[in-house]
Amino acid sequence: MYEAGQRVALETTTDPHTRLRPGDEGTVRSCNPSLGQLRVSWDSGSSLSMLLDEGDSVVPLS
């Protein structure tokens, strides 16, 4: 699925309190498929994890 060090861009998030916006970029720190959790270090300084099973989504950057 996703690997540590992979670059991603935010597509959507269900967190109403984040300042992240679609298109923001970050680096994957870890992925836990069994929990549907993707830990990302966002370039903006945020460390918000993506909850992939709850509506958050990112797209890989090439």
TILUM-125977 format. One line per field, with one value per atom (N, C-alpha, C): residue in three letters; atom name; x, y, z. Coordinates in Angstrom, 1 decimal, decimal comma. Example, Ala and Ser with C-alpha at 12.3 -4.5 7.8 and 13.67 -1.06 7.14 Angstrom:
<sites>
type	[ala | ala | ala | ser | ser | ser] .
atom	[N | CA | C | N | CA | C] .
px	[13,2 | 12,3 | 13,2 | 12,8 | 13,7 | 12,9] .
py	[-5,7 | -4,5 | -3,3 | -2,2 | -1,1 | 0,0] .
pz	[7,8 | 7,8 | 7,8 | 7,1 | 7,1 | 7,9] .
</sites>
This chain:
<sites>
type	[met | met | met | tyr | tyr | tyr | glu | glu | glu | ala | ala | ala | gly | gly | gly | gln | gln | gln | arg | arg | arg | val | val | val | ala | ala | ala | leu | leu | leu | glu | glu | glu | thr | thr | thr | thr | thr | thr | thr | thr | thr | asp | asp | asp | pro | pro | pro | his | his | his | thr | thr | thr | arg | arg | arg | leu | leu | leu | arg | arg | arg | pro | pro | pro | gly | gly | gly | asp | asp | asp | glu | glu | glu | gly | gly | gly | thr | thr | thr | val | val | val | arg | arg | arg | ser | ser | ser | cys | cys | cys | asn | asn | asn | pro | pro | pro | ser | ser | ser | leu | leu | leu | gly | gly | gly | gln | gln | gln | leu | leu | leu | arg | arg | arg | val | val | val | ser | ser | ser | trp | trp | trp | asp | asp | asp | ser | ser | ser | gly | gly | gly | ser | ser | ser | ser | ser | ser | leu | leu | leu | ser | ser | ser | met | met | met | leu | leu | leu | leu | leu | leu | asp | asp | asp | glu | glu | glu | gly | gly | gly | asp | asp | asp | ser | ser | ser | val | val | val | val | val | val | pro | pro | pro | leu | leu | leu | ser | ser | ser] .
atom	[N | CA | C | N | CA | C | N | CA | C | N | CA | C | N | CA | C | N | CA | C | N | CA | C | N | CA | C | N | CA | C | N | CA | C | N | CA | C | N | CA | C | N | CA | C | N | CA | C | N | CA | C | N | CA | C | N | CA | C | N | CA | C | N | CA | C | N | CA | C | N | CA | C | N | CA | C | N | CA | C | N | CA | C | N | CA | C | N | CA | C | N | CA | C | N | CA | C | N | CA | C | N | CA | C | N | CA | C | N | CA | C | N | CA | C | N | CA | C | N | CA | C | N | CA | C | N | CA | C | N | CA | C | N | CA | C | N | CA | C | N | CA | C | N | CA | C | N | CA | C | N | CA | C | N | CA | C | N | CA | C | N | CA | C | N | CA | C | N | CA | C | N | CA | C | N | CA | C | N | CA | C | N | CA | C | N | CA | C | N | CA | C | N | CA | C | N | CA | C | N | CA | C | N | CA | C | N | CA | C | N | CA | C | N | CA | C] .
px	[0,8 | 0,0 | 0,9 | 1,3 | 2,2 | 3,4 | 4,6 | 5,8 | 6,4 | 7,1 | 7,8 | 8,7 | 8,7 | 9,5 | 8,8 | 7,7 | 6,9 | 6,2 | 6,2 | 5,6 | 4,1 | 3,3 | 1,8 | 1,3 | 0,1 | -0,6 | -2,0 | -2,5 | -3,8 | -4,9 | -5,8 | -7,0 | -8,2 | -8,5 | -9,6 | -9,3 | -9,9 | -9,8 | -11,1 | -11,5 | -12,7 | -12,5 | -11,3 | -10,9 | -11,3 | -12,4 | -12,8 | -11,9 | -10,9 | -10,1 | -8,7 | -8,4 | -7,0 | -6,9 | -5,7 | -5,4 | -5,0 | -4,8 | -4,4 | -5,5 | -5,1 | -6,1 | -5,7 | -6,7 | -6,4 | -5,2 | -4,3 | -3,1 | -1,9 | -2,1 | -0,9 | -0,1 | 1,2 | 2,1 | 2,8 | 3,2 | 3,9 | 4,6 | 5,3 | 6,1 | 5,5 | 5,3 | 4,7 | 5,8 | 5,4 | 6,2 | 6,0 | 4,8 | 4,4 | 3,0 | 2,7 | 1,4 | 1,0 | -0,2 | -0,7 | -2,0 | -2,0 | -3,2 | -4,3 | -3,9 | -4,9 | -5,8 | -5,2 | -5,9 | -6,4 | -6,0 | -6,3 | -5,7 | -4,5 | -3,9 | -2,6 | -2,5 | -1,3 | -0,7 | 0,5 | 1,1 | 2,0 | 1,7 | 2,3 | 3,0 | 4,2 | 4,8 | 4,5 | 3,6 | 3,2 | 4,2 | 4,4 | 5,4 | 5,1 | 3,8 | 3,4 | 3,8 | 4,3 | 4,7 | 3,7 | 2,5 | 1,5 | 1,9 | 1,5 | 1,8 | 0,4 | -0,6 | -1,9 | -1,9 | -2,3 | -2,4 | -3,7 | -3,6 | -4,8 | -5,5 | -6,8 | -7,6 | -8,3 | -7,6 | -8,1 | -9,4 | -9,7 | -11,0 | -12,2 | -11,8 | -12,9 | -13,1 | -12,6 | -12,9 | -11,7 | -10,6 | -9,4 | -8,8 | -8,2 | -7,5 | -6,3 | -5,3 | -4,1 | -3,8 | -3,1 | -2,6 | -1,1 | -0,5 | 1,0 | 1,5 | 2,6 | 3,3 | 4,4 | 4,6 | 5,6 | 6,9] .
py	[-1,2 | 0,0 | 1,2 | 1,8 | 2,9 | 2,5 | 3,1 | 2,8 | 4,0 | 3,8 | 5,0 | 5,7 | 7,0 | 7,8 | 8,2 | 7,5 | 7,9 | 9,2 | 10,0 | 11,3 | 11,2 | 11,9 | 11,9 | 13,3 | 13,4 | 14,7 | 14,4 | 15,3 | 15,2 | 15,3 | 14,4 | 14,5 | 15,0 | 14,3 | 14,7 | 14,3 | 15,0 | 14,6 | 14,9 | 14,1 | 14,3 | 15,1 | 15,5 | 16,2 | 17,7 | 18,2 | 19,6 | 20,6 | 20,2 | 21,1 | 21,3 | 20,5 | 20,6 | 21,8 | 22,3 | 23,4 | 22,9 | 21,5 | 20,9 | 21,1 | 21,3 | 21,4 | 20,5 | 20,1 | 19,3 | 19,8 | 18,9 | 19,3 | 19,5 | 19,6 | 19,7 | 18,4 | 18,5 | 17,4 | 17,0 | 15,7 | 15,2 | 13,9 | 13,4 | 12,2 | 11,1 | 9,9 | 8,9 | 8,4 | 8,4 | 7,9 | 6,4 | 6,0 | 4,6 | 4,3 | 3,0 | 2,6 | 1,4 | 1,4 | 0,3 | -0,1 | -1,0 | -1,4 | -2,0 | -2,8 | -3,4 | -2,4 | -1,2 | -0,1 | 0,9 | 0,8 | 1,8 | 3,2 | 3,2 | 4,4 | 4,7 | 5,9 | 6,3 | 7,5 | 7,3 | 8,5 | 9,2 | 10,6 | 11,4 | 12,6 | 13,0 | 14,3 | 15,2 | 16,1 | 17,1 | 18,2 | 18,7 | 19,8 | 21,0 | 21,2 | 22,4 | 22,3 | 21,1 | 20,9 | 20,1 | 19,9 | 19,0 | 17,6 | 16,8 | 15,4 | 14,6 | 15,2 | 14,5 | 13,2 | 12,1 | 10,8 | 10,7 | 10,0 | 9,8 | 8,5 | 8,6 | 7,4 | 7,0 | 6,1 | 5,7 | 5,0 | 4,3 | 3,6 | 4,5 | 5,8 | 6,7 | 7,9 | 7,8 | 8,8 | 9,7 | 9,6 | 10,4 | 9,7 | 10,5 | 9,9 | 10,8 | 10,1 | 10,8 | 10,1 | 10,8 | 10,2 | 10,2 | 9,2 | 9,1 | 10,1 | 10,7 | 11,6 | 10,8 | 11,1 | 10,4 | 11,1] .
pz	[0,0 | 0,0 | 0,0 | 1,1 | 1,2 | 2,0 | 1,7 | 2,3 | 3,0 | 4,1 | 4,7 | 3,7 | 3,7 | 2,8 | 1,5 | 1,3 | 0,1 | 0,2 | -0,9 | -0,9 | -1,3 | -0,6 | -0,9 | -0,9 | -1,5 | -1,4 | -0,8 | 0,0 | 0,6 | -0,5 | -0,5 | -1,3 | -0,5 | 0,6 | 1,5 | 2,9 | 3,8 | 5,2 | 5,9 | 6,9 | 7,6 | 8,9 | 9,2 | 10,4 | 10,2 | 10,9 | 10,7 | 11,3 | 12,1 | 12,8 | 12,2 | 11,2 | 10,6 | 9,7 | 9,6 | 8,6 | 7,3 | 7,2 | 5,9 | 4,9 | 3,7 | 2,6 | 1,4 | 0,6 | -0,6 | -1,3 | -1,7 | -2,4 | -1,6 | -0,2 | 0,7 | 0,6 | 0,7 | 0,5 | 1,8 | 1,8 | 3,0 | 2,7 | 3,7 | 3,6 | 4,5 | 4,0 | 4,9 | 5,9 | 7,2 | 8,2 | 8,5 | 8,4 | 8,6 | 8,1 | 7,9 | 7,4 | 8,2 | 8,7 | 9,4 | 8,8 | 7,8 | 7,0 | 7,9 | 8,9 | 9,8 | 10,5 | 10,8 | 11,4 | 10,4 | 9,2 | 8,1 | 8,4 | 9,1 | 9,5 | 8,8 | 8,3 | 7,6 | 8,3 | 8,9 | 9,6 | 8,6 | 8,5 | 7,6 | 8,3 | 7,9 | 8,3 | 7,1 | 7,4 | 6,3 | 6,2 | 5,0 | 4,8 | 5,6 | 5,9 | 6,7 | 8,2 | 8,6 | 10,0 | 10,8 | 10,2 | 10,8 | 10,8 | 11,8 | 11,8 | 11,9 | 11,3 | 11,3 | 10,6 | 11,3 | 10,6 | 9,8 | 8,7 | 7,9 | 8,3 | 8,5 | 8,8 | 7,5 | 6,8 | 5,5 | 5,5 | 6,5 | 6,6 | 7,0 | 7,4 | 7,9 | 7,0 | 5,7 | 4,7 | 4,3 | 5,1 | 4,7 | 3,4 | 2,6 | 1,4 | 0,9 | 0,5 | -0,1 | -1,4 | -2,3 | -3,5 | -3,6 | -4,1 | -4,2 | -5,2 | -4,9 | -5,8 | -6,6 | -7,8 | -8,6 | -8,5] .
</sites>
